[in-house]
Amino acid sequence: MSQIYLAGPFFSEDQVERIQRIEQALENNTTISTFYSPRHHQESNYEMFSAGWAQEVYQRDMTEVTDAQIVVAILDFEYQTIDPGTAYELGVATMLNKPIIIFQEETVSVNLMVTESLHAYLKTVEEIQQYDFEKMPKQAYIGEYL
């Protein structure tokens, strides 16, 4: 059973709705033991959005990325732009040699740094729910490059 880190933006209603659908798909996927979604772990001993809060949340998220076996990342943010935090987490995952599963509903060009580092590229919530995180089949990006 696989442990997953879920990277993705949760700043707007659309983004929260999308990440909730992915969280539900991961919960329903029988090949996953646990997953960590940072949006559920914003608590801190410090006031939210203070320097202390930022340091505590950053350290916790980096520990979780390090401990995860696989990173699932939501690319959808603002047209062709990836959320900066998600991009950072993808870079960390790449440097730690973690397999990266990309989820993207929008049909827009994707930066080659993402397409060339991913293990699988999935377009629907159903694909996330049915993906075998134990066998980890490869699924290449098909689309336009940015």
N, C-alpha and C positions, 0 to 999 in steps of 0.2 A: 504494500500500500504506500502511496506517495504522499509526501508533505509538500504543499504548494504555497508559494508567496504570490498574492494577487496584487499586481501593480496597475494603477489606473487612476484617472482623475475623478474627484467627487465634489466638485465646486458648484455645479448648477443642477437644477432639477433633472434635466436630461441625463447628465452624467451619473447622478445618484440612481436614477431609475435603471440605467444600463448596468451599473456595477451590481445592483441588487439582483438583476436577472442572472448575471454571471455567478454571483455567490450562490444563488438557488441551484443553478446548473451544477456547480461544484459539489454542493451538498448532496445532490441526487446522483452523482457519479460514484459508482461502487468501487472504482479503482483508486480512490483518494481516501487516505486516512484522516488527514486534517489539512486545513488551509488557513492562512493568515491574511486577513484583509485589513490594511492599515486604517481604513475609515472607522473601524470599530475600536481602534486603539489610540485615540487622540487624548486620552486622559493623562494628567500629569500632576505632580505636586506643585506646579507653578501655574500662574494665570495663563489661560489660552492666548496664544500668539505673542507671548513674552519670549525673551531670549532663553530663559531656563526651560520653558515648555518646548521650544524648538530643539534645543540640545537633547532633551530627554526623548522626544518623539523620534528624532533622527537616529539616536543610538539604538533605540528599540527596533526601529525598522531595519537598520543595517544588520543587527543581530539576527533578525528573522530572515532576511535575504540570505545571509551566510548559512543559516541552519536549514533552509529549505532545500529540497532535492530538485525542484523545478520552479521556474517563474512563469506565471501566466500574466500577460500584459495586455491591457486594453489600449489600443492606439487612438481610437476615436476621441477627439478633443475639440479642436477648432479647424475644420477643413483639413489641410495637409499638415497642420502643426501637431506635434506630440506634446503632451503635458511635460514641462521641464522635469518634474519629479519622476515621472515614469521613464523619461529618457535617461535620467541619471541611474535609476534602478536597473534599467536594461544594460547600461554600461558596466555596472557592478556585477550583474549576473554573468555577463560575457567574460569579464576578467576572472571570475570564480569558476568558469567552465560549467555553468548551470545550463541545462537545456531550457530554451525559451519557447513558450507557446504564445503566439500572437493572436489576439482576437480583434477583428476590425469589421464593423458592420458597413461603414461607409465605403463607397468605391471611389477612392482617391489614390493618387500616386503615393508611394511609400519610399522613404529614404533608403538608399542601398545599404547603409550601415545597419539598419534594422533587418532588411530582407536577407542579408548575407549572414546574420548572426542567429536567425531563428531556426528552430527545429521543426515547428509546424505552424502553419498559417490557417486559422479557422475563421469562418465568416458568420456562423449562426450560433445561437445559444444551444441549439440541439447538438451541434458538433462538439461543443464543450462538454455537454452532459454525457455524450456517448463516447468521447475520446478515451482511448485506453492508455491511462497514465502509467501503467505497468509495462506494457510492450512498447510504448512510445513510437508509434509509426511516424515516419517523416512525411511532411506534407509541405512542399515548396510553395513559395509565394508565386502567384500568377497575377500579373497586372503591370501597370506602368510604374517605372522607377523615377524617383525624384533625386 
